[in-house]
Amino acid sequence: MSARETLKIRAVRAEQGEGVAVFAFFLFGADIHRIADISRIRREDHELKGFQRREIREHVNQITAFLDSGPVLFPNAVILALAPEVDFASARGRSPGNMCEVGDAGTLTIPIYPEGRRAAWIVDGQQRSLALAAAKDHSIAVPVIGFVSDELETQREQFILVNKAKPLPTRLINELLPEVSVLLPRDLAARQLPSVLCEALNTDPNSPFFGLIKRESDRSGIVTDNALIDAMKVSLKTSAGALGQFKGNGSGNDAEAMYDTLLLYWSAVKEAFPEAWGKAPVNSRLMHSAGIRAMGALMDPLMLKLDGVPDKRAMLRTILARLAPHCHWTEGTWEGLGVDWNKVQSTSQDIARLTDHLIRLERDLARTAS
């Protein structure tokens, strides 16, 4: 791929990590989109591509209005991932005495390619770069930090870590987490394994959730990934949990056993409530966040009962079949709660009440059956 032209920039080069080249420089706002693409998250042939959130038009308009308000101070840096084909030539000449030798000054040359094939990708500053492109003044000097990497995983890692403190869509973070291997902050690390399991449930043809989970790259699903992930996080917190029992103590997690547990349990739930499964949450509270969280919480005590049972699937079917007539996912009123089926909401109070009711109801039914 030959570039028709190049952009030459005064820059300072340093290194971070394992010899990764990092550059600091300034660009005119209008030049960012000449050299850099926005890699929006999407799926192609079931493979996750990109990492950026969708353009937020109102936010872009607000930044543009600020830039057009007159001479402005706009020191917010844009972060780019640069392809290895960029070229850097150190400046010649003697350095001043007593100089702090942190970086090497010189000229950075970036080839300019057509949109979609550019030599840089915006890791942080998507909205700002769009606003700068739309601003009346195209000569605003914008600080830029660029690191050299054509590895999509590295770009995603940086995107997540850079945006950690910002209000990124939860579903976007959920979908990106399975794709990265960097050491994550504790709160993100706690979501990574559930996110991996959630992705498997959505893409496995043998899963009851196959194609039903709403993800940032595909919003056609009906079950929010956040509800499933939160339910898994609760189960992982304790060694008595259906998933937590497979957490390793220094020997790694048995993710395969966790996934088999999820398949066993949720497949049985699907069989127990066929009239409620696969419907939009407005028509089925089982597919609603409240239903997923409550039934997810019920998984722990039910799977505990299956310890030592030869035919776990049959036993689970028996338990849920006994429970099914007392559940009101699509019509009627929840006895004991005094709430119509469609009045259950995704509030912590409603989820807790429904969870406690299901656990208590199952326990009472089991006592009666014995």
Secondary structure, 3 states (H helix, E strand, C coil): CCCCEEEEEEEEEEEECCCEEEEEEEEEHHHHHHHEECCECEEECCEEECCECCCCHHHHHHHHHHHCCCCCCCCCCEEEEECCCCEEEECCCCCCCCCCCCCEEEEEEEEECCCCCCCEEEEECHHHHHHHHHCCCCCCEEEEEEEECCCHHHHHHHHHHHCCCCCCCHHHHHHHHHHCCCCCCHHHHHHHHHHHHHHHHHHCCCCCCCCCEEECCECCCCEEHHHHHHHHHHHHCCCCCCCHHHCCCCCCCCHHHHHHHHHHHHHHHHHHCCCCCCCCCCCCCCCCHHHHHHHHHHHHHHHHHCCCCCCHHHHHHHHHHHHHHHCCCCCCEECCCCEEHHHCCCCHHHHHHHHHHHHHHHHHHHHHHC
